[in-house]
């Protein structure tokens, strides 16, 4: 199943808030977030990164993909 960027980021945030770490689901969120990275909003990026950091969920791909998205001019939208 494919989720929209907002859904992925909210799930990441919610799991971290609940201190629940469903590893296989987080791995799916990681893969899908990378696949839709061009559609991530600044809030989506923040929720994803915070959720993964709070849960100490490793991801070799998510951080570089989100960083590239933010560096591509997305941060300018926040000003």
Buried (B, 14 or more C-beta within 10 A) or exposed (E): EEBEBBEBBBBBBEBBEEEEEEEEEBEBBBEBBBEBBEEBBBBBBBBBBBBBEBBEBEBEEBBEBBEEBBEEEBEEEEE
